[in-house]
Amino acid sequence: MHKIENILIGIALILFGIASMLIFNYTEWGVFEVFGVISPIVGLIVVIVGAIYEGKTNDPKN
């Protein structure tokens, strides 16, 4: 279940970065430019980690 949550959080960060760049173009506030550059990069990292990471299992055989 954590795998899906991580992927969805990563997608949300990517969309937040796109929205931040649109807000920056409208308001010219520098903080939105920083969020617009950092958020998609962090989002991609979270999506990749969420897709690869298996997590801990409660199965005693593993």
N, C-alpha and C positions, 0 to 999 in steps of 0.2 A: 504494500500500500504506500510505503514511503517513496517508492520509485515514481509513482504517478504524481504524488504531491510535489516532489522536487521538480519534475518536468513542468507542471503547471505553474509553480512559482517562478521558474526560469522564463517561461513564456510571458508571464505577467511583468517581469522585470524588463524584458525586451519591449513590450508595448508601452510601459512607463517611460522608457528612454525615448521612444518615438514621440510620445505625447509631450515630453519635456522639451524636445527640440522644437516642436511646433509652438509651444508656449514661449520659448526663448525668442523665436522669430517674431512673435507678436509683442512681447513685453520688453525684450532686450535686457532681462535680468540675468546676471552671470551665473547664479546658482542653478538655474535650469539648464544652462549649457553644460555645466559639470555633471549634473544628473543625466543629461542626454548622451554624454560620452561614456560615462562609467556604467550606467545601468544595463545597456545592451551587452557589454562585455561580460559583466558579472552574470547576466542572464544566460548567456551562451555557456559559460563555465558550469553554472548550476544545471542546465539541461544535459550537458555531456556527462557530468558526474552522476546525475539522476538516472541516466540511461545505462551507465556502466556499473554503478554500485549495486551490489546484490543485497547487502544488509545482513544482519544477524538472524539466524533461524533458531527456533526453539526445539528443533529436532535433535535428540541426543545422539543420533547416528553420525551427524556431521561434526 
